[in-house]
Amino acid sequence: MALIPPIPWVMGVPCVNHGLRTFELIPDIMRGVAGQPTHGIYPILRMPVYKTYAQHAANRTAINAEFAVCGCQGAIAAWARFNIAWATINGGPGPALIGGTKAFNDAFELGPANVPPVFAGLPGEPPLIHRTVGNWGPFFPPDTFDFVKSRTHQIWRKLNPISFYPKHMHNSFWHALSFAIWQDEKYWAQIKARVARYAQEILTPPWGPGVHPRAVDYQNLNAYALVRAAAVGAAAPMYPVAHLHNQLAPDGGLLGAVLGDRASSELWQIVADALRIELLVIIAQPLPTDPQKLIVPRGQHNAKQVFLYLEIDGEYRAAEPASRDPGSYRFEWFKDVEHNIPARTAAQALTWAVKIDLADEKRSPFTIVDTWERPIGVPPMPAGAAVPPAAILGAYAPPFVPPNPIVVDPISSVATDAQAFTYLNSGHWC
């Protein structure tokens, strides 16, 4: 395939030959080249190390098709760099003893001989404010999907990191959260340290149950996580679930965590409380009775909205609404309008009460979730949904309502540099 003659390229402005696929594919790859000694080949391949060879091969096909019609300045060099990186894993998925295979490359990138760098400084963390209006980007691939209720006709984009990916999928939650808030993944360790410190202070004297309004809630959420973690067979979670302390620990950290544990749905409320955000997680796996994607809101509704997308394989990605002003966009459809409208008749009040209960169940962190982290409320379950075992059903007690907002929280979620360094300098690739 030959490139057409290059034309001047301007940051943030799409090449006319790219169509809608990407705005900044070329600079993304070149940023990955600059970081290759630290982060390996995968920022150049625009897909993380934990994705399968088949996923990388499909991604390569899409990128090659993009470059084939690209006339941007720098495209020839970027495409060459991309194909050099691809040759490193082009031998197939394995085995790890044969050079040129993905398994061989990954064994080196993640192996003990490839020691991660020791960080001596932290990036200055920007204030948590609404994002400003500006050009989209960067994204690749431009994954789009409809949202939970078809009447919204809302389209969402999944966002890729700028320069580096997490080495392990369980860290994708924190990288995605950093990118969703600040369009930059490099603040992930500070975010995780803030959430861990916040949860620890709430559960530890002089705070704790009976003192802080969230302490009992967090204890219950941890109990739910442990019940789900013990489920086996068809009721077992699709993604591993661990003790909340493990989910907040550095890699190789607490309570038997060998490498690290992914963020389960029980942690989402704690994250929303600690960061003072409304966290909205879009579940890739739809309910069998509804082809739309389900959204799970956590946190106070008047706070900044932050959107994540939970892939079917368990990876988290930052997401953004297809809006001309994403920074001021508000998603309201999970909350029925009847919350704020007085009923005209007793019959209408009863009908609305059912709708309000269902809306509250979606917003409540104490609602029963199925194997895909989807809130399913109390029986009867939606047709086709995986029914949790009796132990899980017994752990959840109605009413399923969102926690009361904390008007003035005495606990600070600001972490020290030393606490953030425990995540960056754990001795493991993050």
LUMDRENMAR-592959 format. One record per residue (C-alpha): residue number from 1; x, y, z. Coordinates in Angstrom, 3 decimals. Example, Ala and Ser with C-alpha at 12.3 -4.5 7.8 and 13.67 -1.06 7.14 Angstrom:
// residues 2
<1,<12.300,-4.500,7.800>>
<2,<13.670,-1.060,7.140>>
This chain:
// residues 430
<1,<0.000,0.000,0.000>>
<2,<1.335,3.410,-0.896>>
<3,<0.626,6.673,0.799>>
<4,<-0.766,9.558,-1.186>>
<5,<1.418,12.708,-1.258>>
<6,<1.540,14.284,2.213>>
<7,<-0.284,17.482,3.034>>
<8,<0.351,19.882,5.937>>
<9,<-0.868,18.463,9.213>>
<10,<-2.191,20.544,12.097>>
<11,<-2.545,19.223,15.682>>
<12,<-6.182,18.507,16.506>>
<13,<-7.418,18.892,12.920>>
<14,<-8.325,15.648,11.121>>
<15,<-6.855,14.748,7.754>>
<16,<-9.698,14.705,5.231>>
<17,<-8.699,11.150,4.321>>
<18,<-9.174,9.903,7.853>>
<19,<-12.924,10.263,7.763>>
<20,<-14.244,9.748,11.272>>
<21,<-11.690,7.180,12.430>>
<22,<-9.216,9.349,14.290>>
<23,<-7.924,12.860,14.684>>
<24,<-4.477,12.208,16.072>>
<25,<-3.317,8.709,15.109>>
<26,<0.075,9.927,13.908>>
<27,<1.078,11.962,16.979>>
<28,<-0.240,9.163,19.218>>
<29,<2.151,6.713,17.584>>
<30,<5.047,9.158,17.695>>
<31,<4.392,9.802,21.397>>
<32,<4.535,6.053,21.872>>
<33,<7.876,5.941,20.051>>
<34,<9.260,8.551,22.454>>
<35,<8.185,6.472,25.440>>
<36,<9.188,3.071,24.056>>
<37,<12.214,2.482,26.328>>
<38,<9.897,2.743,29.350>>
<39,<6.572,1.495,28.092>>
<40,<7.484,-0.945,25.325>>
<41,<5.942,-1.324,21.898>>
<42,<2.270,-1.239,22.806>>
<43,<1.785,2.546,22.873>>
<44,<2.988,2.432,19.250>>
<45,<0.588,-0.402,18.408>>
<46,<-2.215,1.608,20.094>>
<47,<-3.450,-1.316,22.164>>
<48,<-2.315,-2.567,25.590>>
<49,<-0.146,-5.611,26.265>>
<50,<-2.932,-7.594,27.950>>
<51,<-5.043,-7.713,24.788>>
<52,<-4.834,-10.933,22.773>>
<53,<-2.857,-11.420,19.598>>
<54,<-6.122,-11.715,17.647>>
<55,<-7.262,-8.333,18.973>>
<56,<-3.935,-6.787,18.018>>
<57,<-4.127,-8.307,14.545>>
<58,<-7.601,-6.832,13.999>>
<59,<-6.376,-3.474,15.270>>
<60,<-3.408,-3.610,12.890>>
<61,<-5.739,-4.207,9.950>>
<62,<-7.763,-1.123,10.906>>
<63,<-4.672,1.051,11.346>>
<64,<-3.163,-0.074,8.036>>
<65,<-6.417,0.800,6.287>>
<66,<-6.227,4.216,7.925>>
<67,<-2.663,4.876,6.839>>
<68,<-3.310,3.653,3.297>>
<69,<-5.348,6.768,2.516>>
<70,<-3.552,9.168,4.858>>
<71,<-1.849,12.223,3.406>>
<72,<-0.801,13.772,6.715>>
<73,<2.655,15.098,7.307>>
<74,<4.614,12.538,9.324>>
<75,<2.406,9.624,8.263>>
<76,<5.208,7.753,6.463>>
<77,<7.449,7.795,9.543>>
<78,<4.598,6.859,11.883>>
<79,<3.510,3.954,9.673>>
<80,<7.084,2.711,9.486>>
<81,<7.391,2.852,13.288>>
<82,<4.102,1.044,13.646>>
<83,<5.165,-1.809,11.375>>
<84,<8.530,-2.153,13.127>>
<85,<6.648,-2.552,16.413>>
<86,<4.242,-5.013,14.808>>
<87,<7.126,-7.161,13.578>>
<88,<8.066,-7.712,17.219>>
<89,<4.913,-9.775,17.797>>
<90,<4.043,-10.787,14.229>>
<91,<5.080,-14.386,14.886>>
<92,<1.746,-15.064,16.511>>
<93,<0.467,-15.461,20.075>>
<94,<3.266,-17.797,21.227>>
<95,<5.146,-19.689,22.467>>
<96,<7.308,-17.501,24.670>>
<97,<10.487,-19.357,23.677>>
<98,<10.299,-18.255,20.043>>
<99,<11.389,-14.740,19.151>>
<100,<8.935,-12.605,17.203>>
<101,<5.898,-13.961,19.019>>
<102,<3.668,-11.928,21.299>>
<103,<4.325,-14.271,24.194>>
<104,<8.097,-13.865,23.764>>
<105,<7.874,-10.064,23.724>>
<106,<5.458,-9.977,26.674>>
<107,<7.665,-12.262,28.743>>
<108,<10.430,-9.696,28.349>>
<109,<8.278,-6.621,28.928>>
<110,<6.678,-8.042,32.071>>
<111,<9.559,-10.208,33.250>>
<112,<11.691,-9.614,36.358>>
<113,<14.714,-8.705,34.247>>
<114,<12.871,-5.686,32.846>>
<115,<12.771,-3.644,36.042>>
<116,<10.298,-0.735,36.077>>
<117,<11.792,2.712,36.636>>
<118,<11.790,4.309,40.067>>
<119,<9.817,7.547,40.105>>
<120,<11.266,10.431,42.114>>
<121,<8.681,13.093,41.289>>
<122,<4.955,13.349,40.732>>
<123,<3.122,15.338,38.050>>
<124,<1.328,18.382,39.375>>
<125,<-2.284,17.343,39.778>>
<126,<-4.696,19.821,38.153>>
<127,<-7.798,20.963,40.033>>
<128,<-10.888,18.834,39.557>>
<129,<-13.027,21.075,37.355>>
<130,<-15.298,20.675,34.350>>
<131,<-13.375,20.134,31.163>>
<132,<-13.204,23.048,28.765>>
<133,<-14.702,23.199,25.317>>
<134,<-12.239,22.227,22.603>>
<135,<-11.382,19.817,19.817>>
<136,<-11.997,16.148,20.289>>
<137,<-9.178,13.781,20.780>>
<138,<-7.178,11.864,20.725>>
<139,<-9.153,8.677,20.116>>
<140,<-8.405,5.447,18.327>>
<141,<-10.335,3.355,17.537>>
<142,<-13.436,5.583,17.509>>
<143,<-15.664,2.969,19.147>>
<144,<-19.235,4.229,19.253>>
<145,<-22.279,2.663,20.770>>
<146,<-25.845,3.578,21.682>>
<147,<-26.790,4.123,25.255>>
<148,<-29.181,2.426,27.643>>
<149,<-32.486,3.988,26.533>>
<150,<-33.066,4.211,22.816>>
<151,<-35.101,7.393,23.147>>
<152,<-31.913,9.286,24.119>>
<153,<-30.158,8.344,20.864>>
<154,<-26.941,9.131,22.718>>
<155,<-23.645,8.080,21.142>>
<156,<-20.478,7.655,23.204>>
<157,<-16.803,7.440,22.303>>
<158,<-14.235,5.328,24.110>>
<159,<-10.994,7.228,24.635>>
<160,<-7.446,5.917,24.370>>
<161,<-4.542,6.995,26.577>>
<162,<-2.181,9.596,25.160>>
<163,<1.239,8.038,25.644>>
<164,<1.140,4.836,27.654>>
<165,<-1.129,1.991,28.678>>
<166,<-1.268,0.061,31.927>>
<167,<0.711,-3.152,31.777>>
<168,<-2.012,-5.088,33.572>>
<169,<-5.752,-4.961,33.044>>
<170,<-6.538,-4.526,36.740>>
<171,<-4.901,-1.080,36.592>>
<172,<-7.022,0.016,33.628>>
<173,<-9.691,1.369,35.994>>
<174,<-7.317,3.928,37.519>>
<175,<-5.738,4.898,34.191>>
<176,<-9.194,5.319,32.615>>
<177,<-10.421,7.347,35.574>>
<178,<-7.446,9.716,35.315>>
<179,<-8.013,10.131,31.583>>
<180,<-11.760,10.645,31.962>>
<181,<-11.207,13.445,34.488>>
<182,<-8.161,15.216,33.046>>
<183,<-7.640,13.753,29.534>>
<184,<-4.326,12.435,30.813>>
<185,<-3.543,9.049,32.318>>
<186,<-0.482,10.060,34.315>>
<187,<-2.382,11.003,37.490>>
<188,<-3.654,7.462,38.084>>
<189,<-1.424,6.768,41.123>>
<190,<-2.456,9.970,42.876>>
<191,<-6.117,9.139,42.278>>
<192,<-5.782,5.629,43.677>>
<193,<-3.837,6.922,46.689>>
<194,<-6.548,9.516,47.358>>
<195,<-9.318,6.915,47.282>>
<196,<-7.357,4.480,49.474>>
<197,<-6.598,7.150,52.077>>
<198,<-10.210,8.311,52.106>>
<199,<-11.592,4.797,52.660>>
<200,<-9.000,3.966,55.301>>
<201,<-9.706,7.106,57.337>>
<202,<-13.456,6.546,57.246>>
<203,<-13.115,2.971,58.520>>
<204,<-10.490,3.740,61.175>>
<205,<-10.917,5.433,64.592>>
<206,<-11.563,8.171,65.508>>
<207,<-13.983,7.760,62.640>>
<208,<-15.689,4.482,61.815>>
<209,<-19.214,3.071,62.263>>
<210,<-21.499,5.405,64.132>>
<211,<-19.202,8.381,63.520>>
<212,<-18.881,8.811,59.768>>
<213,<-22.088,8.345,57.709>>
<214,<-20.339,6.156,55.123>>
<215,<-18.482,3.757,57.429>>
<216,<-21.242,1.137,57.722>>
<217,<-21.982,1.502,53.993>>
<218,<-18.380,0.667,53.111>>
<219,<-18.332,-2.287,55.481>>
<220,<-21.471,-3.622,53.809>>
<221,<-20.021,-3.091,50.333>>
<222,<-16.935,-5.044,51.325>>
<223,<-19.130,-7.844,52.703>>
<224,<-21.024,-7.958,49.406>>
<225,<-17.750,-8.139,47.485>>
<226,<-16.567,-11.092,49.568>>
<227,<-19.848,-12.935,49.084>>
<228,<-19.627,-12.462,45.330>>
<229,<-15.957,-13.475,45.317>>
<230,<-16.902,-16.816,46.891>>
<231,<-19.562,-17.602,44.283>>
<232,<-18.776,-20.531,41.985>>
<233,<-20.151,-22.064,38.818>>
<234,<-22.708,-20.149,36.786>>
<235,<-23.106,-17.593,39.593>>
<236,<-19.399,-16.714,39.706>>
<237,<-18.570,-13.151,38.624>>
<238,<-17.292,-12.738,35.081>>
<239,<-14.451,-10.660,36.502>>
<240,<-12.500,-11.491,39.687>>
<241,<-13.793,-9.788,42.822>>
<242,<-11.594,-9.232,45.881>>
<243,<-11.576,-7.621,49.303>>
<244,<-11.828,-3.839,48.921>>
<245,<-8.492,-3.412,50.715>>
<246,<-6.902,-5.533,48.001>>
<247,<-8.577,-3.487,45.291>>
<248,<-7.017,-0.355,46.770>>
<249,<-3.611,-1.861,47.550>>
<250,<-0.419,-1.309,45.527>>
<251,<0.546,-4.162,43.230>>
<252,<2.006,-6.960,45.320>>
<253,<0.302,-5.391,48.326>>
<254,<-2.184,-6.421,50.981>>
<255,<-4.058,-9.496,52.181>>
<256,<-2.608,-11.978,49.726>>
<257,<-2.729,-9.870,46.582>>
<258,<0.014,-11.303,44.379>>
<259,<-0.045,-8.687,41.670>>
<260,<-3.195,-6.631,42.007>>
<261,<-6.982,-6.770,41.993>>
<262,<-9.388,-5.058,39.648>>
<263,<-11.978,-2.521,40.762>>
<264,<-15.348,-4.187,41.204>>
<265,<-18.736,-2.455,41.281>>
<266,<-18.595,-2.349,45.093>>
<267,<-15.698,0.113,44.854>>
<268,<-17.440,2.561,42.516>>
<269,<-19.384,4.334,45.305>>
<270,<-16.225,4.817,47.376>>
<271,<-14.423,6.316,44.367>>
<272,<-17.322,8.689,43.714>>
<273,<-17.394,9.793,47.361>>
<274,<-13.629,10.268,47.613>>
<275,<-13.319,12.311,44.423>>
<276,<-16.628,14.165,44.864>>
<277,<-17.798,13.078,41.419>>
<278,<-20.746,11.269,39.913>>
<279,<-19.210,8.170,38.360>>
<280,<-21.206,6.653,35.515>>
<281,<-20.050,3.243,34.279>>
<282,<-21.341,1.979,30.956>>
<283,<-21.598,-1.831,30.934>>
<284,<-20.601,-3.383,27.606>>
<285,<-22.581,-6.580,28.177>>
<286,<-26.251,-5.680,27.630>>
<287,<-29.177,-7.344,29.351>>
<288,<-30.656,-10.112,27.198>>
<289,<-33.946,-8.234,27.100>>
<290,<-32.421,-4.884,26.093>>
<291,<-29.835,-4.439,23.326>>
<292,<-28.833,-1.035,24.667>>
<293,<-25.911,-0.592,27.020>>
<294,<-26.743,-0.120,30.681>>
<295,<-25.363,2.772,32.719>>
<296,<-24.614,2.435,36.419>>
<297,<-24.457,5.774,38.289>>
<298,<-22.681,6.227,41.613>>
<299,<-22.227,9.386,43.673>>
<300,<-24.030,12.682,44.051>>
<301,<-25.962,13.738,40.995>>
<302,<-25.048,17.424,41.291>>
<303,<-21.317,16.614,41.074>>
<304,<-19.063,16.477,38.025>>
<305,<-20.012,13.515,35.826>>
<306,<-17.210,11.145,34.858>>
<307,<-17.881,8.364,32.339>>
<308,<-16.147,4.979,32.125>>
<309,<-16.836,2.018,29.854>>
<310,<-16.467,-1.537,31.186>>
<311,<-15.463,-3.786,28.302>>
<312,<-16.719,-7.364,28.049>>
<313,<-13.211,-8.637,28.840>>
<314,<-13.068,-6.570,32.064>>
<315,<-10.977,-3.649,30.829>>
<316,<-12.045,-0.139,31.782>>
<317,<-11.869,2.707,29.289>>
<318,<-12.589,6.413,29.579>>
<319,<-15.701,7.453,27.660>>
<320,<-17.070,10.738,26.428>>
<321,<-20.469,11.787,25.043>>
<322,<-20.693,12.799,21.408>>
<323,<-21.531,16.351,22.354>>
<324,<-20.229,19.666,21.072>>
<325,<-19.515,20.592,24.684>>
<326,<-18.553,17.395,26.536>>
<327,<-17.371,19.363,29.560>>
<328,<-20.834,20.708,30.344>>
<329,<-22.825,17.686,29.130>>
<330,<-25.135,16.167,31.742>>
<331,<-26.590,12.680,31.510>>
<332,<-30.022,12.563,33.137>>
<333,<-31.843,9.593,31.687>>
<334,<-31.110,7.136,34.489>>
<335,<-33.193,9.342,36.814>>
<336,<-36.892,9.412,35.966>>
<337,<-38.430,12.869,35.643>>
<338,<-41.146,11.791,38.066>>
<339,<-38.641,12.351,40.902>>
<340,<-39.330,16.061,40.674>>
<341,<-42.919,16.238,39.420>>
<342,<-45.905,15.926,41.793>>
<343,<-48.442,13.302,40.792>>
<344,<-51.912,14.508,39.784>>
<345,<-53.817,11.441,40.979>>
<346,<-53.355,8.607,43.464>>
<347,<-53.173,6.090,40.614>>
<348,<-50.470,8.133,38.900>>
<349,<-48.553,8.358,42.192>>
<350,<-48.527,4.554,42.488>>
<351,<-47.301,4.145,38.920>>
<352,<-44.583,6.711,39.404>>
<353,<-43.527,5.129,42.688>>
<354,<-42.657,1.929,40.834>>
<355,<-40.586,3.877,38.305>>
<356,<-38.821,5.807,41.047>>
<357,<-37.982,2.580,42.880>>
<358,<-36.474,1.111,39.721>>
<359,<-34.451,4.289,39.107>>
<360,<-33.234,4.250,42.705>>
<361,<-32.150,0.622,42.376>>
<362,<-29.888,1.566,39.480>>
<363,<-28.368,4.385,41.515>>
<364,<-27.921,2.395,44.722>>
<365,<-24.556,0.697,45.418>>
<366,<-26.409,-1.817,47.593>>
<367,<-28.480,-3.259,44.757>>
<368,<-27.859,-6.871,43.805>>
<369,<-25.647,-7.181,40.725>>
<370,<-25.390,-10.097,38.345>>
<371,<-22.256,-11.783,37.056>>
<372,<-21.554,-8.873,34.671>>
<373,<-21.748,-6.147,37.398>>
<374,<-25.188,-5.104,36.150>>
<375,<-27.654,-4.009,38.878>>
<376,<-30.689,-6.242,38.749>>
<377,<-32.583,-5.295,41.903>>
<378,<-34.775,-7.700,43.791>>
<379,<-36.505,-10.765,42.315>>
<380,<-38.038,-11.323,39.873>>
<381,<-34.889,-10.911,37.814>>
<382,<-34.971,-9.690,34.198>>
<383,<-35.486,-12.546,31.786>>
<384,<-32.165,-14.111,30.837>>
<385,<-30.127,-12.409,33.571>>
<386,<-27.802,-14.599,35.615>>
<387,<-29.459,-15.063,39.005>>
<388,<-27.059,-14.738,41.943>>
<389,<-26.911,-17.590,44.464>>
<390,<-29.019,-17.529,47.617>>
<391,<-26.033,-16.363,49.681>>
<392,<-25.746,-13.249,47.573>>
<393,<-29.464,-12.566,47.624>>
<394,<-29.422,-12.908,51.416>>
<395,<-26.611,-10.389,51.768>>
<396,<-28.631,-7.574,50.234>>
<397,<-31.525,-6.026,52.113>>
<398,<-34.052,-3.596,50.645>>
<399,<-34.904,-0.791,50.314>>
<400,<-32.410,-0.223,47.528>>
<401,<-31.936,3.527,47.609>>
<402,<-28.943,5.769,46.913>>
<403,<-26.988,6.870,49.998>>
<404,<-27.796,10.288,51.359>>
<405,<-25.462,12.989,50.009>>
<406,<-22.674,14.138,52.319>>
<407,<-23.166,17.882,52.591>>
<408,<-19.918,18.562,54.439>>
<409,<-17.414,15.697,54.496>>
<410,<-14.851,16.022,57.301>>
<411,<-12.537,13.528,55.610>>
<412,<-10.031,14.823,53.077>>
<413,<-9.176,12.694,50.062>>
<414,<-5.859,14.429,49.440>>
<415,<-3.007,11.909,49.457>>
<416,<0.603,12.583,50.301>>
<417,<3.401,12.120,47.772>>
<418,<4.664,9.174,49.796>>
<419,<1.283,7.442,49.501>>
<420,<1.216,7.947,45.734>>
<421,<4.770,6.616,45.412>>
<422,<3.689,3.312,46.986>>
<423,<1.705,2.698,43.794>>
<424,<4.286,4.019,41.338>>
<425,<7.287,2.336,42.985>>
<426,<5.752,-1.000,43.936>>
<427,<8.434,-2.938,42.043>>
<428,<5.817,-4.099,39.524>>
<429,<4.905,-2.756,36.105>>
<430,<1.643,-0.896,36.489>>
